[in-house]
Every structure is written in structure tokens, then in C-alpha cells.
Amino acid sequence: MAAQSNLAWRHKKAAFFKNFCIGVTGFAVLILCLLIYQVSVLGLPWLDAQFLSSFPSRFPEKAGIKSALMGTLWLVSMTAAIAIPIGVLAAVYLEEYAKPTRLTEFININIANLAGVPSIVYGILGLAIFVRFFQLERSVLSGAMTMSLLILPVIIIASKESIRAVPGSLRQAAFAVGATRWQVIRAHVLPSALPGILTGVILAISRAIGETAPLIMIGALTYVAFVPEGPMDEFTALPIQIFNWTSRPQQEFHELASAGIVVLLLVLLMMNAVAVYIRYRGTRIK
Amino acid sequence: MSSEENVILNIDDACISYGGDLAVRNVSLQIFEKKITAIIGPSGCGKSTLLRSLNRMNDFIHGCEQSGRISFRDEDLYGDKMDPVEVRLRIGMVFQRPNPFPKSIYRNVAWGPDINGLEGDLDDRVEKALRQSALWDEVKDRLHESALNLSGGQQQRLCIARALAMEPEIILMDEPCSALDPVSTARIEDLLFELKENYTIVIVTHNMQQAARVSQHTAFLENGVLVEYGDTEEVFTNPKNKRTEEYVTGRFG
């Protein structure tokens, strides 16, 4: 009898824990929905072709987000082009080639630490090195290189984790048929690690899209009435434009900021969709 | 051992250690061409370590050190002139657990010959290897499906086919049946009988009946020491060493 009542109590505890988890998840979803609802109600009326194709203006009805949107696209594509190859190859070196010495351990620990450094610090570094020392000015290139520094640790750590998760038996099987280390990495390790690497890349790029502080630090402009045409042009980005609008007193500009946030979320969603598609193609059996 | 047998691998006074702990102590033995040699012994006796030293798979284990000399057709297996990649394409390996690549059945077999640029038609080579490993009839209509959908026994035969497709001079097998059911085990033993006509096989096994059934020579290892090595029949019916007798009659291990 005692055992049975005990069992009933255990079932109750299990049910309570399950409901607790459902509640917590629901709360998170609810907050997210509220946020999207709020932003949509304010911003959607402003979101039209005119908004997407106009430059900023001091008249809300003429203001648009073209320069910020193009700036963000420039910034993110260049950041991805710089940070993804460097990050993934660094992870491959650290996991597959580097011998487990103290130096390797030291490097690994420091990469983990860099992932936690506040973004403003990267902004200062970018200002000192890229803008001033290399005299790249307040260009898209400066911004992209600063953003690359910011997201490299995230890419390296995620790539390292997923490369490490590839079973050793798979590598041994490949070595046992006379493969070189590069052939093992190219044909087996990287394809198996690809989903995890892409997840890390998505997280990193998403972070780069949303970051404002380092861009302000390196001197990205807040009012830009032109679209960057090359890597050396000055630029602005969506978060900066949104920040700029929210800091104005007029209600119309606050609504414009909401419309900007919707655009930012859509850009993020599209980038994630591309990554999911690549991941789907990469995991199919060839 | 009769004199017409050719020595293909000569292990001379091999010692292998992991981070200072000796796993194989002063082992000397010869592996003969086109024969099956079984290495038996209790768990942790160093038999897998010894096997892995024969195609330089221990190179990947950090802190693994080796002394003594292993000759492969009179060349030093660990000499400066020997390329470990070439060693592994001439000496193939089948592992304890089936480890197919997460690719199609066809690519599993074809990958090794492909990257090494072996001559001849790839399709023919794949078919031949799959026939030799007695898997062809079961998979011929689904060569381009994932190898991971096969059963455990089929996966292990696929791994054998993968090794055979390289037409290696020696195949090393590290307890190839330990993760398989009795029916799959019997199929693989049948396979070994057919393969010994053309291949040299070194097989590590826990299963003494298996060693007695399939091999011509048997080596008994205990605590990294080679206790006895000779014709399988001798080792099992008339062992010279008392420990061997106790082990093969199942009194310990």
C-alpha cells in the first residue's frame, strides 16, 4: 500500500513538472508574440514600397529605410565572407591538426573568453585598428571587419563543437582505406559537422545584424542619404536607423522605427531560411 | 609451421605503450601469407593494440609509443621511407563496431578506390567487393540508398566489402563479430573461409570457438605478453603452456 501511494505521489510530481515546463515555454512564446504584435500594429501601416525605396527624411511620410537596408545587406554579406571561412578553418585546424599542447589549450580558452567580451570593446578595437591605423575610414569594410572580430569566436566555438561531435570511428574508417587527413576532413568530417557549423553561423550572423554599439563606435553614420556602392563607402545599418528614429520626440518616427524592426526581422528570417535550406541540402545522402 | 608458408609481416620484439603504460611487451611473431591468424586473449591483454600497430592506426592515438621492428614484406613498416597512407591502403581494416560512412551503399565501397585512383571500372569493383562479402544479392537493387538503413550484420559485411574493394594485401579484423547476433556471425565466418584463398587475414577475437573454426594460426596474449603462438590445432588441442590450456578450456578469461 505504501508503495502504491508513493507511486501516486511520483505521478503527481511528474505531471507537475511537465505542466511547469509547458507554462515556462508558453510564457516565452507569449512575450515574443506580444512583441511582434506591438511592433506590427505600429509599423505595418508604414511598411510599403515608398518606405523601402526612400532615404531618411525629416518628414516622416517621406522617410524610408533604403540606405539602412542596403547598408545592412552590404555589412552582413561582407562580414559573412570574412568571418565564415576564417572561423571554420580555424576550428578545423584546432580540432583536426593541432596537437593537444598547452598552447592549444591556451588558445581554446581565450577564444571562449573572447565570445563573452562586450561588443563595444570590439568597436573600440575596430576604431583603433581598422579606422585609424589602417586608415580604412568609416567604411563598410571597417564595419565588416569589426563585426567579423565580434562573431569569429561564436563561429569557431560552434564549429569546433560540431567537428568534435563527429564520431572517431568515422575518421578511422576513412583512414583505413588509405585516405589522407585532408581527404578525411573534406569527405567525412566537414559534411557530418555541417549542420552544427551552419547553426553556429546563423547565430553569429544574426548577432551581427542586430549589433549597434560597435558600429556607432567606429563611426557609422546615422543619417545617410545614399547607398554604399563599394566596400570603401560610408554606410548606416538598420539598428542604427531604428535607434535614430526612436530617439526622436515625434510619435510618427516611433512608428517608423517599428516598421524598421519588422524589416530587420524579415531580413533575419530570410537569412535563416537560406541557412536551413543549405543544411537540408547538405544532409541529404549523396 | 610448414616451410612453404611465406612470411608477410614479421613482428620483432614489439613494445607498445600508452602514456608510459606498456600494453604490448616484447611480442615477436610472424604473419603468413594467405592464411588466417587469430589473436586471442582476455579483455585488455593488448590484442587490439597489437593489431592496430600493423597498419599504423596507433599513429592517431596521442601518447602511443612503439619500439621494436615490424617488417612488411621485408620493409620496415615504421621506417622513414614508408608512407602511413600507403600502408593503410595496402593493409585494410575492419573494426569492432560496424562503422559505415553516412553515405550510400555504393559510395561506401567506391570511396576508397576512388580517392586512391585505383585502376579499372568503379562499378565493377563495387560489385565484385559486394559479391565477395556476400552482400550483393541483398543490396543490388538499392545501391544508392543510405548504408545506415542496413541491419548491423549487413553494415559489418559492407565494411568488409569496403576493405575488400581496395584489394589489400592484408585485412586486419578487430573483433568483427562482437556487436553481431549469432546468425550474422555465422555469415561472416563463412565469408572468412572464402576469403582466405586470396587474402591474408589477422583477426582479433574474444570468441575461442571462432578462432578454432576459422584460423590456421593462433596467438594467445595475456597482459601484453605473447604466451603461445602456433598452429591453431596445436594451440587448442595440445597447448604447450599451462595458461593457454586454462584459457582455451574456458577456466578463465
Interface residues (C-beta under 8 A of the other chain):
Chain A: K99 P100 P167 S169 L170 R171 Q172 A173 A174 F175 A176 V177 G178 A179 T180 Q183 A187 H188 S192 I285 K286
Chain B: N55 M57 F60 H62 V85 E86 R88 L89 R90 G92 M93 F95 R97 N99 P100 F101 P102 K103 S104 R107 W111 G112 I115 N116 H144 E145 S146 C159 R162 A163 A165 M166
